[in-house]
Amino acid sequence: MKKIPLDIVALSHSVTQSHNYAVVLGEQNGPRRLPIVIGGFEAQAIAVAMERMVPNRPLTHDLFKNTLDTLNVELKEVIISNLLDGIFYARLIVQKDGEMIEIDSRTSDALAMAVRFNCPIFTFEFILDAAGVVLEEPEEQQSKKPAKSAKKKEQALSAYTVDELTQMLDEVLGQENYERAAEIRDEINRRKEEG
């Protein structure tokens, strides 16, 4: 079967399931999106890696990456390989001493590892046919929406001084709230750029 390359294009709260998140994978060179509902911890693991944040102690996925690196095992690609009864299945394709090995994985964990190893993510046509959605809005309108929500977050953080933001950043990192930490870090960086 032909593998279809995907990119992570969004990570947000799930509209259909409270206390869960949705990671949205976008077809490279195509309009289809593949939304996958994941848990909060897995969403945090993906967000931390995407934001290049360094937690005080290694998260589980960081530990696994460090272990693979130590054993000279390279994650070559992640494949979302099946969809049964609404559950996505994934495989890690790793290379050890020239031998390719497939490892069964939850899709959320596989995506968290893909971000850490900066490796490609693939799926198959039948999965996109079954669970994919076609992006209906033009790309320009899609790219404007996140900017509006980001602006609202900036306005809320703009009430604080840089010293207060730095203190808040330390507190949320201690609480391992990496999504909030990313927002605070972005606000601090924005102010540094301004002046």
Secondary structure, DSSP 8 states (H G I E B T S, - for coil): --EEEEEEEEEEE-SSSTTEEEEEEEETTSSEEEEEEEEHHHHHHHHHHHTT---SS--HHHHHHHHHHHTTEEEEEEEEEEEETTEEEEEEEEEETTEEEEEEEEHHHHHHHHHHHT--EEEEHHHHHHH-EE--S-HHHHHHHHHHHHHHHHHHHTTS-HHHHHHHHHHHHHTT-HHHHHHHHHHHHHHHHH-
